[in-house]
Amino acid sequence: AAAARGEVERAEEQGVIDDAANCDILERPRLVEVEGQTEAAPPAMSSVELCLVMAQAHVLRKCRTEDELSPWEAAPYVDCVAAQPAAPFAVALAAALEQARHERTRTRTRSRALARITALVRSQRLAIGEAPAAAAALRAASAATEADRFASLSASRTLGVFATPMPLAGGVRKELAEQLVANGMVGSALPLLEALEVWESLAACYKALDKVPAAVAAVRKRLAVDEGDARAWLVLGELEGNEALMEHSWEVSGGKFAGAKRALARRAAAREDHEAALAHWRDAQRASTLYTNGWFALGYAALKLERDEEAARAFSRTVQLEMRAGEAWNNLAALHMKAKRTRAAHVALSECVRVREHSWHAWDNLATVATEVRRFRQAANAARRLMELTKGARVNIRALAACVAEVERVVRDPEAVTGGPEAAARAAREAARREAREGAAEEALMASLDDIGLNAAGEEEADVDADDSAYGGEDIVGMAAEAAFAKEPLPTYTEREMGRLVADVQAALADASKASPDGREMYKADGTPLARRGDADESASSTGLMGAVWSLQARLRLTGGDHAGATEFTMRRLRALQAGTKWRSDGNAFEQLAAACCDLAVIRLNAAQEATPEPPPAEEGAAAIGYSCAQAAKDLASVRMQLRGVVKQGKEAFGGTERYARLDELATKVAEAEDAMREKARVGA
């Protein structure tokens, strides 16, 4: 029976190799044949040179993040070794294995990859004398000849084996089994998996074939031989759904087999028993502290139980082990934001957007946090990135409002923007202090869990609920640093930096003006959310997102003295608010309309203060220069009629409110200013 099974296996291997020979994909580029010219053979390389080339290919794969280009970058080095006809066995085997790993990632070359690994397994059998042909050849020779041939064979097969990234025979067979499963040849993979005692994969294959009893029988057969096989107990527990067997697997291993606790933790999380899942993950991570996904799952369980500090420490540990864990960075930032640790949250979100650059949630949070740590240019750029990713469906009005408020503060403060060497030196010192603060915050965030202090197996469990002693008792980012940051003076800018800030804010507001008017949230003029869509009335929905954006546009224009531009955006906002009729009875809608009217009146009054009597034209037919008193009187008259109309229609419902009184007061001031402008224009004429 064994001989027959061996014949069948050899026939299957030969069939796989024959099928791969028909692959129409070239292994390497082939030059067009030219009459009279032949392709030159590759130059011969020594064994040491071949080992160095394979080492370089291995370094390229290991020193970079795995992506689609990594195999292609290493492929030229591997092809160079594979093209050598006299390469040592170990080096040629490693090159063929790398070629197979590369080819199995492409659909059209999977069959050739399977053929390569099959041939590698066959060659390794010949190397160790397992194949029947090799055994027969050795038996046919005399004892002396057999010893000489074996010594010569061993010397040739082991040349360069320690200088080449080549796995052992068991590792190559495991890859063959995995490739067979990937190609749908599950039945052919079962003998290999059982011989290699890869019980998890064996159980998965039997499940795929609907042969769970056969998997149970195979595992119990193994346990009859070795009752101390913790991995086999775990597989048996998973097959039967028996958590007691999983606990027994943990006990048999002496508390060292983390896989048993991971399985228990996942089952507990599936039934939403987060308390049990957290306990299991703690045990699992004590046994295997470098398992990144375990730290993330531990943090998630702690987050569900509202143990924020423990969750933050677990997520910090996750990003220490894997810097590209974007979800962990985002969760860590959310926890810091909840704890009012804005500087640490800013560091975490800055790392998060590097990894998850297409996550609009991360950019939205970064825009908000950047304003709190006074990184307004970054906030404006993050807001633009948010609108780009969501195609205008999401706009962070709060961040944009904070940026506009910063521009207004700098314009009002005469010492915020100055020129000359003293201002440049002051700006350089401030930049150095800012970089030092950011560096300290980042170091505190990344080095807070260097000494975790997990208990070794067999020791008493630490009381992590009380003081998080399993992670170390230090605070992640000291609150003293946050308090010191709050006491620091407001930032100053050079003229160049201020110009860049204004340009970034203008670009962000321009993008926001193109956003969809059907925003998901309604906002007041200051960026404060008013109501959710569906809960707001008609007037609120008509000026939700765009009304806030136009208000910010007007404020930004006023910082540069552009009264005409500010008036234009305020009029857009006002017309949108007056489009509905609900403002006559709804308090929120009237509040927004009254605020827009007040803003328009203030803009016109300030512009009128700069008006001058219309000068005579410089030349015949030339237009007057500047903003004339006559034009100011006309504009004020328009605002006066607008205010009187709102006051008249809103008197019955809102006559006693503070906003109504403000409207009435402004209407009187506008009328007085109008009369003054008319008189000034008459005198000037």
C-alpha positions as CSV (number, residue, x, y, z in Angstrom):
1,A,0.0,0.0,0.0
2,A,2.8,2.4,0.8
3,A,4.5,1.6,-2.5
4,A,1.3,2.2,-4.4
5,R,0.7,5.5,-2.6
6,G,4.3,6.5,-3.4
7,E,3.7,5.8,-7.1
8,V,0.5,7.8,-7.1
9,E,2.3,10.8,-5.4
10,R,5.1,10.6,-8.0
11,A,2.6,10.5,-10.8
12,E,0.8,13.5,-9.4
13,E,4.1,15.4,-9.1
14,Q,5.1,14.6,-12.7
15,G,1.6,15.7,-13.8
16,V,2.0,19.0,-12.1
17,I,5.4,19.5,-13.6
18,D,4.2,18.6,-17.1
19,D,1.2,21.0,-16.8
20,A,3.6,23.9,-15.8
21,A,5.7,23.2,-18.9
22,N,2.8,24.5,-21.0
23,C,2.8,27.9,-19.2
24,D,2.9,30.7,-21.9
25,I,4.5,33.3,-19.5
26,L,8.2,33.7,-20.0
27,E,10.4,33.4,-16.9
28,R,12.4,36.4,-18.0
29,P,12.5,38.9,-20.9
30,R,13.7,37.3,-24.1
31,L,15.4,39.4,-26.8
32,V,14.2,39.3,-30.4
33,E,16.3,36.9,-32.4
34,V,18.5,38.5,-35.1
35,E,19.9,36.5,-37.9
36,G,23.5,35.7,-37.3
37,Q,23.4,36.7,-33.6
38,T,22.8,34.5,-30.6
39,E,22.0,35.5,-27.0
40,A,25.2,35.6,-24.9
41,A,25.4,33.3,-22.0
42,P,25.5,34.9,-18.6
43,P,29.0,35.4,-17.1
44,A,30.1,32.7,-14.7
45,M,30.0,33.6,-11.0
46,S,31.7,32.0,-8.1
47,S,29.8,30.4,-5.2
48,V,30.6,33.3,-2.9
49,E,29.3,35.9,-5.5
50,L,26.1,33.9,-5.9
51,C,25.6,33.8,-2.1
52,L,26.1,37.6,-2.0
53,V,23.5,38.2,-4.7
54,M,21.0,36.1,-2.9
55,A,21.7,37.9,0.3
56,Q,21.1,41.2,-1.4
57,A,17.7,40.0,-2.7
58,H,16.9,38.8,0.9
59,V,17.8,42.2,2.3
60,L,15.6,44.0,-0.2
61,R,12.6,42.0,0.9
62,K,13.3,42.3,4.6
63,C,14.3,46.0,4.9
64,R,11.2,47.4,3.3
65,T,7.5,47.2,4.0
66,E,5.9,44.4,2.1
67,D,4.0,45.7,-1.0
68,E,3.3,44.8,-4.6
69,L,6.7,46.1,-5.8
70,S,8.9,44.3,-3.2
71,P,9.0,40.9,-5.2
72,W,9.7,42.7,-8.4
73,E,12.6,44.6,-6.9
74,A,14.2,41.4,-5.7
75,A,13.4,39.5,-8.9
76,P,16.5,40.6,-11.0
77,Y,18.9,39.3,-8.3
78,V,17.0,35.9,-8.1
79,D,16.9,35.6,-11.9
80,C,20.7,36.2,-12.0
81,V,21.3,33.3,-9.7
82,A,18.8,31.0,-11.4
83,A,20.5,31.7,-14.8
84,Q,23.8,30.1,-13.5
85,P,24.0,26.5,-14.7
86,A,26.6,25.5,-12.1
87,A,25.2,27.2,-9.0
88,P,25.6,25.2,-5.7
89,F,22.6,23.1,-4.7
90,A,21.7,25.3,-1.7
91,V,21.9,28.5,-3.6
92,A,20.0,27.2,-6.6
93,L,17.3,25.8,-4.3
94,A,16.9,29.2,-2.5
95,A,16.7,31.0,-5.9
96,A,14.0,28.5,-7.2
97,L,12.1,28.9,-3.9
98,E,12.1,32.7,-4.3
99,Q,10.9,32.4,-7.9
100,A,8.1,30.2,-6.8
101,R,7.0,32.6,-4.1
102,H,6.9,35.4,-6.6
103,E,5.1,33.5,-9.3
104,R,2.3,32.2,-7.0
105,T,1.2,35.8,-6.4
106,R,0.1,35.9,-10.1
107,T,-2.8,33.9,-11.4
108,R,-1.3,33.0,-14.7
109,T,1.9,31.6,-13.2
110,R,0.5,29.7,-10.1
111,S,0.8,26.4,-11.8
112,R,4.5,27.0,-12.6
113,A,5.0,28.1,-9.0
114,L,3.5,24.8,-7.8
115,A,5.7,22.9,-10.2
116,R,8.8,24.6,-8.8
117,I,8.0,23.8,-5.2
118,T,7.2,20.2,-6.2
119,A,10.5,19.9,-7.9
120,L,12.2,21.4,-4.9
121,V,10.7,18.8,-2.6
122,R,11.7,16.0,-4.9
123,S,15.3,17.3,-5.1
124,Q,15.5,17.6,-1.3
125,R,14.3,14.0,-1.0
126,L,17.2,13.0,-3.3
127,A,19.5,15.0,-1.2
128,I,18.7,13.2,2.0
129,G,18.3,9.7,0.4
130,E,14.5,9.4,0.8
131,A,13.7,8.8,-2.8
132,P,13.6,5.1,-3.9
133,A,16.0,5.7,-6.8
134,A,18.6,7.2,-4.6
135,A,18.2,4.4,-2.0
136,A,18.6,1.7,-4.7
137,A,21.7,3.3,-6.1
138,L,23.3,3.4,-2.7
139,R,22.4,-0.2,-2.0
140,A,23.9,-1.3,-5.3
141,A,27.3,0.1,-4.6
142,S,29.9,-1.4,-2.2
143,A,30.3,-0.2,1.3
144,A,33.5,1.8,0.5
145,T,32.0,3.3,-2.7
146,E,28.8,4.1,-0.8
147,A,30.6,5.9,1.9
148,D,32.7,7.9,-0.7
149,R,29.6,8.8,-2.7
150,F,27.7,9.9,0.4
151,A,30.5,12.1,1.5
152,S,30.9,13.7,-1.9
153,L,27.1,14.1,-2.1
154,S,26.9,15.8,1.3
155,A,29.8,18.1,0.5
156,S,28.2,19.3,-2.7
157,R,24.7,19.7,-1.2
158,T,25.9,21.7,1.9
159,L,28.1,24.2,0.0
160,G,26.7,27.7,0.9
161,V,23.8,26.4,2.9
162,F,24.6,28.6,5.9
163,A,25.1,31.7,3.7
164,T,21.8,31.4,1.9
165,P,18.3,32.1,3.1
166,M,17.1,28.6,2.5
167,P,14.5,26.9,4.8
168,L,14.7,23.3,6.0
169,A,13.0,20.5,4.2
170,G,10.0,20.7,6.5
171,G,9.5,24.4,5.7
172,V,9.6,23.7,1.9
173,R,7.1,20.9,2.3
174,K,4.8,23.2,4.3
175,E,4.9,25.7,1.5
176,L,4.1,23.0,-0.9
177,A,1.1,22.0,1.1
178,E,-0.1,25.6,1.3
179,Q,0.3,26.0,-2.4
180,L,-1.7,22.8,-3.0
181,V,-4.5,24.1,-0.9
182,A,-4.4,27.5,-2.7
183,N,-4.7,25.7,-6.0
184,G,-7.7,23.6,-4.8
185,M,-5.8,20.3,-4.4
186,V,-6.8,19.9,-0.7
187,G,-6.8,16.1,-0.8
188,S,-3.1,16.1,-2.0
189,A,-2.1,18.4,0.9
190,L,-3.6,16.3,3.7
191,P,-0.7,13.7,3.9
192,L,1.9,16.5,3.9
193,L,0.1,18.4,6.7
194,E,-0.4,15.3,8.8
195,A,3.3,14.2,8.3
196,L,4.4,17.8,9.3
197,E,1.9,17.8,12.3
198,V,0.5,21.2,11.2
199,W,-2.8,20.5,13.0
200,E,-4.5,23.9,12.4
201,S,-4.1,23.7,8.6
202,L,-5.0,20.0,8.7
203,A,-8.2,20.7,10.6
204,A,-9.1,23.5,8.2
205,C,-8.6,21.2,5.2
206,Y,-10.8,18.5,6.7
207,K,-13.4,21.2,7.4
208,A,-13.3,22.3,3.8
209,L,-13.9,18.7,2.7
210,D,-16.7,18.3,5.3
211,K,-14.7,15.6,7.1
212,V,-14.6,16.9,10.6
213,P,-14.8,13.4,12.2
214,A,-11.7,12.5,10.2
215,A,-9.9,15.6,11.6
216,V,-10.9,14.7,15.1
217,A,-9.6,11.1,14.6
218,A,-6.3,12.3,13.2
219,V,-5.8,14.7,16.2
220,R,-6.8,12.1,18.8
221,K,-4.4,9.6,17.1
222,R,-1.6,12.1,17.7
223,L,-2.7,12.7,21.3
224,A,-2.6,9.0,21.9
225,V,1.1,9.1,21.1
226,D,1.9,12.4,22.9
227,E,-0.6,13.7,25.5
228,G,1.6,16.7,26.1
229,D,1.1,18.3,22.6
230,A,-0.6,21.6,23.6
231,R,-1.2,22.5,20.0
232,A,-3.1,19.3,19.3
233,W,-5.3,19.8,22.3
234,L,-6.1,23.3,21.0
235,V,-7.1,22.0,17.6
236,L,-9.2,19.3,19.1
237,G,-11.0,21.9,21.3
238,E,-11.7,24.1,18.2
239,L,-13.0,21.2,16.2
240,E,-15.4,20.1,19.0
241,G,-16.1,23.7,20.2
242,N,-15.0,22.7,23.7
243,E,-13.4,25.5,25.7
244,A,-12.4,23.1,28.5
245,L,-10.0,21.4,26.0
246,M,-8.5,24.8,25.1
247,E,-8.0,25.5,28.8
248,H,-6.3,22.1,29.1
249,S,-4.0,23.1,26.2
250,W,-3.0,26.1,28.2
251,E,-2.4,24.1,31.3
252,V,-0.4,21.4,29.4
253,S,1.9,24.0,28.0
254,G,2.6,25.3,31.5
255,G,1.2,28.7,30.6
256,K,3.5,29.2,27.6
257,F,1.2,28.4,24.6
258,A,-0.4,31.7,23.9
259,G,-2.4,30.3,21.0
260,A,-4.8,28.6,23.5
261,K,-5.6,31.9,25.3
262,R,-6.0,33.7,22.0
263,A,-8.6,31.2,20.9
264,L,-10.4,31.6,24.2
265,A,-10.2,35.4,23.9
266,R,-11.7,35.4,20.4
267,R,-14.6,33.1,21.4
268,A,-15.3,35.4,24.4
269,A,-15.2,38.5,22.2
270,A,-17.6,36.8,19.7
271,R,-20.2,36.4,22.4
272,E,-19.4,40.0,23.7
273,D,-18.0,38.8,27.0
274,H,-15.3,41.5,27.0
275,E,-14.3,41.0,30.6
276,A,-13.3,37.4,29.9
277,A,-11.7,38.4,26.6
278,L,-9.6,41.0,28.4
279,A,-8.4,38.4,31.0
280,H,-7.5,35.9,28.3
281,W,-5.7,38.5,26.2
282,R,-3.6,39.5,29.3
283,D,-2.5,35.9,29.8
284,A,-1.8,35.5,26.1
285,Q,0.3,38.7,25.9
286,R,2.3,37.7,29.0
287,A,3.3,34.5,27.2
288,S,4.0,36.2,23.8
289,T,4.6,39.9,24.2
290,L,5.6,40.5,20.5
291,Y,2.2,39.5,19.0
292,T,1.0,42.8,17.6
293,N,-2.6,41.8,17.0
294,G,-2.9,40.6,20.5
295,W,-2.1,44.0,21.9
296,F,-4.6,45.6,19.6
297,A,-7.3,43.1,20.6
298,L,-6.5,43.7,24.3
299,G,-6.9,47.4,23.8
300,Y,-10.2,47.0,22.1
301,A,-11.5,44.8,24.9
302,A,-10.4,47.4,27.5
303,L,-12.0,50.1,25.4
304,K,-15.3,48.3,25.4
305,L,-15.0,48.1,29.2
306,E,-14.2,51.8,29.4
307,R,-10.8,51.3,30.9
308,D,-9.3,54.0,28.9
309,E,-5.8,54.1,30.4
310,E,-5.3,50.4,29.9
311,A,-6.6,50.6,26.4
312,A,-4.2,53.5,25.6
313,R,-1.3,51.5,26.9
314,A,-2.2,48.5,24.8
315,F,-2.6,50.6,21.6
316,S,0.7,52.3,22.4
317,R,2.3,48.9,22.6
318,T,0.7,48.0,19.3
319,V,2.2,50.9,17.4
320,Q,5.6,50.3,19.1
321,L,5.7,46.9,17.5
322,E,4.1,47.9,14.2
323,M,4.4,51.6,13.2
324,R,2.0,51.1,10.3
325,A,-0.9,50.0,12.5
326,G,-3.2,52.9,11.4
327,E,-6.3,51.8,13.3
328,A,-4.2,51.6,16.6
329,W,-2.9,55.1,16.0
330,N,-6.4,56.4,15.4
331,N,-7.8,54.7,18.6
332,L,-4.9,56.0,20.6
333,A,-5.5,59.5,19.4
334,A,-9.2,59.2,20.3
335,L,-8.3,58.1,23.8
336,H,-5.9,61.1,24.2
337,M,-8.5,63.5,22.9
338,K,-11.0,62.1,25.4
339,A,-8.5,62.6,28.2
340,K,-7.7,66.2,27.0
341,R,-4.2,65.2,26.1
342,T,-4.2,67.2,22.9
343,R,-0.5,67.2,22.2
344,A,-0.3,63.4,22.4
345,A,-3.4,63.1,20.3
346,H,-1.8,65.4,17.7
347,V,1.3,63.2,17.5
348,A,-0.8,60.0,17.2
349,L,-3.0,61.5,14.4
350,S,0.0,62.8,12.5
351,E,1.3,59.2,12.4
352,C,-2.1,57.9,11.6
353,V,-2.5,59.9,8.4
354,R,0.9,58.8,7.2
355,V,-0.3,55.2,7.3
356,R,-4.0,55.7,6.5
357,E,-3.8,58.6,4.1
358,H,-7.2,57.7,2.6
359,S,-9.1,57.7,5.9
360,W,-11.2,60.8,6.0
361,H,-12.0,60.2,9.7
362,A,-8.3,60.6,10.6
363,W,-8.0,63.8,8.6
364,D,-11.1,65.2,10.2
365,N,-9.7,64.5,13.7
366,L,-6.3,65.9,12.7
367,A,-7.9,69.1,11.5
368,T,-9.6,69.6,14.9
369,V,-6.7,68.6,17.1
370,A,-4.2,70.7,15.0
371,T,-6.1,73.9,15.9
372,E,-5.9,73.0,19.6
373,V,-2.1,72.7,19.5
374,R,-1.9,75.9,17.3
375,R,-0.8,74.2,14.1
376,F,-3.2,76.2,12.0
377,R,-1.6,75.7,8.6
378,Q,-1.7,71.9,9.2
379,A,-5.3,72.2,10.2
380,A,-6.2,74.1,7.0
381,N,-4.4,71.5,4.9
382,A,-6.1,68.7,6.8
383,A,-9.5,70.2,6.2
384,R,-8.7,70.4,2.5
385,R,-7.7,66.8,2.4
386,L,-10.9,65.9,4.2
387,M,-13.0,67.6,1.5
388,E,-10.9,66.0,-1.2
389,L,-11.5,62.5,0.1
390,T,-15.2,63.0,0.7
391,K,-15.8,64.9,-2.5
392,G,-17.2,67.8,-0.5
393,A,-19.6,65.8,1.6
394,R,-17.7,66.5,4.9
395,V,-16.4,69.9,5.9
396,N,-14.7,70.6,9.2
397,I,-16.2,74.0,9.9
398,R,-14.8,74.2,13.4
399,A,-11.3,73.8,12.2
400,L,-11.8,76.4,9.5
401,A,-13.4,78.8,12.0
402,A,-10.4,78.4,14.3
403,C,-8.0,79.2,11.4
404,V,-10.0,82.3,10.5
405,A,-10.0,83.4,14.2
406,E,-6.2,83.0,14.3
407,V,-5.9,85.2,11.2
408,E,-8.1,87.8,12.8
409,R,-6.1,87.7,16.1
410,V,-2.8,88.2,14.2
411,V,-4.3,91.1,12.3
412,R,-5.5,92.8,15.5
413,D,-2.2,92.2,17.3
414,P,0.5,94.6,16.1
415,E,3.3,92.5,17.6
416,A,2.1,89.2,16.1
417,V,3.6,89.9,12.7
418,T,6.7,92.1,12.5
419,G,9.7,92.3,10.2
420,G,13.4,92.7,10.6
421,P,16.1,90.6,12.2
422,E,14.6,90.7,15.7
423,A,11.3,89.3,14.5
424,A,13.2,86.6,12.5
425,A,15.2,85.7,15.5
426,R,12.1,85.6,17.7
427,A,10.3,83.4,15.2
428,A,13.3,81.1,15.0
429,R,13.4,80.7,18.8
430,E,9.7,80.0,18.9
431,A,10.1,77.4,16.1
432,A,12.9,75.7,18.0
433,R,10.7,75.7,21.2
434,R,7.8,74.3,19.2
435,E,10.0,71.5,17.7
436,A,11.4,70.7,21.2
437,R,7.8,70.4,22.6
438,E,6.7,68.2,19.8
439,G,9.8,66.0,20.1
440,A,9.3,65.7,23.9
441,A,5.6,64.8,23.4
442,E,6.5,62.2,20.7
443,E,9.2,60.6,22.8
444,A,6.9,60.4,25.8
445,L,4.3,58.8,23.7
446,M,6.6,56.2,22.1
447,A,8.7,55.4,25.2
448,S,6.0,55.2,27.8
449,L,5.8,51.5,27.6
450,D,9.4,50.5,27.1
451,D,9.3,48.6,30.5
452,I,5.9,46.9,30.5
453,G,6.7,44.7,33.6
454,L,4.5,41.7,32.6
455,N,4.6,38.8,35.0
456,A,6.4,35.7,33.9
457,A,4.5,32.4,33.7
458,G,3.8,31.0,37.1
459,E,3.9,34.2,39.0
460,E,0.8,35.8,40.7
461,E,-1.3,37.9,38.4
462,A,-0.8,41.7,38.8
463,D,-3.8,43.8,39.8
464,V,-4.0,45.6,36.5
465,D,-7.5,46.9,37.2
466,A,-6.3,48.9,40.2
467,D,-3.1,50.5,39.0
468,D,-2.2,49.1,35.6
469,S,0.9,47.6,37.1
470,A,1.0,45.0,34.3
471,Y,2.0,47.9,32.0
472,G,3.9,50.1,34.4
473,G,2.5,52.8,36.5
474,E,3.7,55.9,34.5
475,D,1.4,58.2,32.8
476,I,1.5,58.0,29.0
477,V,2.0,61.7,28.5
478,G,2.4,63.8,31.6
479,M,-0.4,66.2,32.3
480,A,2.3,68.7,33.5
481,A,3.4,69.0,29.9
482,E,-0.1,69.8,28.8
483,A,-0.4,72.4,31.6
484,A,2.9,74.0,30.6
485,F,1.7,74.2,27.0
486,A,-1.5,76.0,28.0
487,K,0.6,78.7,29.7
488,E,2.8,79.4,26.8
489,P,2.4,82.7,24.8
490,L,0.4,82.7,21.6
491,P,2.5,82.2,18.5
492,T,4.0,84.9,16.4
493,Y,4.6,84.9,12.6
494,T,7.0,86.5,10.2
495,E,5.4,88.2,7.2
496,R,6.2,85.2,5.0
497,E,4.7,82.8,7.5
498,M,1.6,84.9,7.8
499,G,1.2,85.1,4.0
500,R,1.4,81.3,3.8
501,L,-1.2,80.9,6.6
502,V,-3.7,83.2,4.9
503,A,-3.1,81.5,1.5
504,D,-3.8,78.1,3.1
505,V,-6.9,79.3,4.8
506,Q,-8.2,80.9,1.7
507,A,-7.6,77.8,-0.3
508,A,-9.4,75.7,2.3
509,L,-12.4,78.1,2.3
510,A,-12.4,78.1,-1.5
511,D,-12.7,74.3,-1.5
512,A,-15.4,74.5,1.1
513,S,-17.4,76.8,-1.1
514,K,-17.5,74.1,-3.7
515,A,-18.7,71.5,-1.2
516,S,-22.2,69.9,-1.4
517,P,-24.8,72.2,0.1
518,D,-26.6,69.2,1.4
519,G,-24.2,68.8,4.3
520,R,-24.9,66.2,7.0
521,E,-24.9,68.8,9.8
522,M,-26.3,72.3,10.2
523,Y,-24.0,75.0,11.6
524,K,-24.3,78.4,13.1
525,A,-22.2,81.3,11.8
526,D,-19.4,80.5,14.3
527,G,-19.2,76.9,13.3
528,T,-21.2,75.4,16.2
529,P,-23.4,72.5,15.1
530,L,-27.1,73.6,15.1
531,A,-29.0,70.4,14.4
532,R,-28.8,67.1,12.6
533,R,-30.2,66.8,9.2
534,G,-33.9,65.9,9.4
535,D,-34.3,67.6,12.7
536,A,-33.8,71.1,11.4
537,D,-36.4,73.2,9.7
538,E,-36.4,74.4,6.1
539,S,-34.6,77.7,6.8
540,A,-31.9,76.0,8.8
541,S,-31.2,73.4,6.2
542,S,-31.0,76.0,3.4
543,T,-28.1,77.7,5.1
544,G,-26.5,74.8,7.0
545,L,-23.1,74.2,5.6
546,M,-22.8,76.9,3.0
547,G,-24.0,79.6,5.4
548,A,-21.2,78.9,7.7
549,V,-18.6,78.8,4.9
550,W,-19.8,82.2,3.5
551,S,-19.6,83.7,7.0
552,L,-16.0,82.6,7.3
553,Q,-15.3,83.9,3.8
554,A,-16.6,87.3,4.8
555,R,-14.6,87.4,8.0
556,L,-11.4,86.5,6.1
557,R,-12.1,89.2,3.5
558,L,-12.5,91.8,6.3
559,T,-9.0,90.9,7.7
560,G,-7.6,92.2,4.5
561,G,-9.8,95.3,4.3
562,D,-11.8,93.9,1.4
563,H,-15.3,95.3,2.3
564,A,-16.7,94.6,-1.1
565,G,-15.8,90.9,-0.9
566,A,-17.1,90.6,2.6
567,T,-20.3,92.2,1.6
568,E,-20.7,89.8,-1.3
569,F,-20.4,86.7,0.8
570,T,-22.6,88.1,3.6
571,M,-25.3,88.9,1.0
572,R,-25.1,85.3,-0.3
573,R,-25.7,84.1,3.3
574,L,-28.5,86.6,3.8
575,R,-30.3,85.6,0.6
576,A,-30.1,81.9,1.5
577,L,-31.6,82.6,4.9
578,Q,-34.4,84.7,3.6
579,A,-35.4,82.1,1.0
580,G,-37.6,80.3,3.5
581,T,-40.5,81.6,5.6
582,K,-39.9,79.7,8.8
583,W,-37.6,82.4,10.2
584,R,-40.6,84.5,11.1
585,S,-41.7,81.9,13.7
586,D,-38.7,79.7,14.4
587,G,-36.2,81.0,17.0
588,N,-33.1,79.4,15.5
589,A,-33.8,80.5,12.0
590,F,-34.5,84.1,13.2
591,E,-31.3,84.0,15.2
592,Q,-29.2,83.2,12.1
593,L,-31.0,85.7,9.9
594,A,-30.6,88.5,12.5
595,A,-26.9,87.6,12.9
596,A,-26.4,87.9,9.1
597,C,-28.2,91.3,9.1
598,C,-26.1,92.5,11.9
599,D,-22.9,91.4,10.1
600,L,-24.0,93.2,6.9
601,A,-24.8,96.4,8.8
602,V,-21.4,96.4,10.6
603,I,-19.6,95.9,7.3
604,R,-21.4,98.8,5.7
605,L,-20.8,101.1,8.7
606,N,-17.1,100.3,8.7
607,A,-16.9,100.9,5.0
608,A,-18.7,104.2,5.3
609,Q,-16.1,105.5,7.7
610,E,-13.5,105.2,5.0
611,A,-15.7,107.0,2.4
612,T,-14.6,110.3,0.9
613,P,-16.5,112.9,-1.2
614,E,-16.3,111.9,-4.8
615,P,-13.2,113.6,-6.3
616,P,-13.4,115.2,-9.7
617,P,-12.2,112.9,-12.6
618,A,-8.5,113.1,-13.4
619,E,-9.4,113.2,-17.1
620,E,-12.5,113.7,-19.2
621,G,-14.5,110.4,-19.2
622,A,-12.4,108.8,-16.4
623,A,-14.2,107.2,-13.4
624,A,-14.1,108.5,-9.9
625,I,-11.5,107.0,-7.6
626,G,-12.2,105.4,-4.2
627,Y,-15.5,104.8,-2.3
628,S,-17.6,107.9,-2.4
629,C,-20.0,109.2,0.2
630,A,-22.8,109.1,-2.3
631,Q,-22.3,105.4,-2.9
632,A,-21.9,104.8,0.8
633,A,-25.3,106.5,1.4
634,K,-26.9,104.2,-1.2
635,D,-25.5,101.1,0.3
636,L,-26.5,102.2,3.8
637,A,-30.0,102.9,2.5
638,S,-30.3,99.3,1.2
639,V,-29.1,97.9,4.6
640,R,-31.6,100.2,6.4
641,M,-34.5,98.9,4.4
642,Q,-33.3,95.3,5.0
643,L,-33.1,95.9,8.8
644,R,-36.5,97.7,9.0
645,G,-38.1,94.8,7.1
646,V,-36.8,92.2,9.4
647,V,-37.6,94.3,12.5
648,K,-41.1,94.8,11.4
649,Q,-41.8,91.2,10.5
650,G,-40.2,89.7,13.6
651,K,-41.6,92.1,16.1
652,E,-44.6,90.0,17.0
653,A,-42.7,86.8,17.7
654,F,-39.3,88.1,18.8
655,G,-39.9,91.6,20.0
656,G,-38.5,91.1,23.5
657,T,-35.3,89.1,22.5
658,E,-31.8,90.5,22.8
659,R,-31.1,89.9,19.1
660,Y,-34.2,91.9,18.1
661,A,-33.0,94.8,20.2
662,R,-29.6,94.7,18.6
663,L,-31.3,94.8,15.1
664,D,-33.4,97.8,16.1
665,E,-30.3,99.6,17.5
666,L,-28.3,98.9,14.3
667,A,-31.2,100.1,12.1
668,T,-31.1,103.5,13.9
669,K,-27.3,103.7,13.6
670,V,-27.5,102.9,9.9
671,A,-30.1,105.6,9.3
672,E,-28.0,108.2,11.1
673,A,-24.9,107.1,9.1
674,E,-26.9,107.4,5.9
675,D,-27.9,110.9,6.7
676,A,-24.3,111.8,7.5
677,M,-23.0,110.4,4.3
678,R,-25.6,112.3,2.3
679,E,-24.7,115.5,4.0
680,K,-21.0,114.9,3.5
681,A,-21.6,114.1,-0.2
682,R,-23.6,117.3,-0.6
683,V,-20.9,119.5,1.0
684,G,-18.2,117.8,-1.0
685,A,-20.1,118.4,-4.2
